[in-house]
Amino acid sequence: MSEFRRNNVEVEHKEVQQKSDSSLVAATFIKYAAYIIIFFGFLYFLIRYVFPKF
């Protein structure tokens, strides 16, 4: 009474293109450059506006 049915399953293959090294390096540089600019902007704010009030 028990029947085993085999389902035809279509497997979808996707090709993932990886970034080239130069674009990966550029993206990383931009990210860390933004972190550095934000950090120095925060330091400038502290030195210019917060520390003179003490």
Summary of the structure (lengths in Angstrom):
residues: 54
radius of gyration: 27.6
end to end distance: 87.4
largest distance: 87.7
contacts: 68
relative contact order: 0.07
helix: 61%
strand: 0%
